[in-house]
Amino acid sequence: MYPQPALAVGGTSYLTSQVVTVTTGVTTVTGYTPGTVGQIQLVSFDIFGDDVRVFWEGSTPTSSSGHVLPGGTAYTWAVNQWNNSRFILSGSGTSAVITASPFNGG
C-alpha cells in the first residue's frame, strides 16, 4: 500500500541511490528504469545546498528560467518525471547536490 524502497532484479538488494551534483551547466540525471507495481514507480529526492531550477519535460532550464526548487527541500516524483528532468543552479548559486532514491508504488 505504501511506497517501498525498490529492489534490484532478483529482489535480494535495494537499488542504489543516485547522487547528482548540479552545476552552472545543465545537469541531466541518469534516471531509473520505470516498471509496474513492485518495480520503480517513484523517486524521492532532496536538495542540499543552493536553490536549483528544473524542467521535467526535457526542456533546458537556465539560471533564471525553470521551476525553482529551494535548497533544503525534498520531493517525490513519478519516475518518468525524474528521468526527464534537467537541473541547473538558480541565480548566483555555487553548489547543490541532489540525492535521489527509487521506490516502488506499493
C-alpha positions in Angstrom: 0.0 0.0 0.0 2.8 2.4 0.8 5.9 3.0 -1.3 8.7 0.7 -0.6 12.4 1.1 -1.5 12.9 -0.5 -4.9 14.7 -3.8 -5.1 17.2 -4.8 -7.8 16.4 -7.6 -10.2 16.2 -10.8 -8.2 14.8 -9.0 -5.2 17.7 -9.5 -2.9 19.1 -6.0 -2.6 18.0 -2.4 -2.8 18.8 -0.3 -5.8 21.5 2.3 -5.3 20.6 5.9 -4.7 21.8 8.5 -7.2 23.9 11.5 -6.1 23.8 14.3 -8.7 26.0 17.4 -8.5 24.2 20.4 -10.0 26.5 22.9 -11.7 26.2 26.2 -13.7 25.8 24.0 -16.8 22.7 21.9 -17.4 22.7 18.7 -15.4 20.8 15.7 -16.7 20.0 12.8 -14.4 21.0 9.2 -15.1 17.4 8.0 -14.5 15.9 4.8 -13.4 14.0 2.2 -15.5 10.3 2.5 -14.7 8.2 -0.5 -14.0 5.0 -1.9 -12.7 3.9 -2.4 -9.1 6.9 -3.9 -7.2 9.3 -2.1 -9.5 10.4 1.6 -9.7 7.5 4.0 -9.9 8.6 6.9 -7.7 11.8 8.8 -7.0 12.2 10.6 -3.7 15.0 13.2 -3.6 16.3 16.1 -1.6 18.3 19.1 -2.5 21.3 20.1 -0.4 22.9 23.5 -0.9 21.8 26.3 -3.1 18.5 26.5 -5.0 18.2 24.8 -8.3 15.9 25.3 -11.4 14.4 22.4 -13.3 12.2 21.5 -16.2 10.9 17.9 -16.0 9.7 17.5 -19.6 13.1 17.7 -21.1 13.4 21.5 -21.8 16.6 23.2 -20.9 16.5 25.4 -17.8 18.7 28.5 -17.2 19.9 30.2 -14.1 16.8 32.4 -14.4 14.1 30.1 -16.0 12.5 26.9 -14.9 10.8 25.8 -11.7 12.7 26.8 -8.6 13.4 24.0 -6.1 14.9 25.6 -2.9 17.9 24.1 -1.2 16.9 22.1 1.8 13.6 20.7 0.3 12.5 17.2 -0.5 10.2 15.9 -3.2 8.7 12.6 -4.5 8.1 12.4 -8.3 6.9 9.8 -10.7 10.0 8.0 -12.2 9.3 9.3 -15.7 9.2 12.9 -14.4 12.6 12.3 -12.7 14.1 10.7 -15.7 13.2 13.6 -18.0 14.4 16.3 -15.6 17.2 18.7 -16.3 18.6 20.8 -13.5 20.8 23.9 -13.2 21.9 26.2 -10.3 19.5 29.1 -9.8 20.8 32.7 -9.9 24.2 33.1 -8.4 24.2 29.7 -6.7 27.5 27.9 -6.4 26.8 24.4 -5.1 23.9 22.0 -4.9 23.8 18.2 -4.6 20.6 16.1 -5.2 20.3 12.7 -3.6 17.6 10.5 -5.1 16.3 7.1 -4.1 13.9 4.8 -6.1 10.7 3.4 -4.7 8.0 1.1 -5.9 4.4 2.1 -5.8 3.4 -0.3 -3.1 
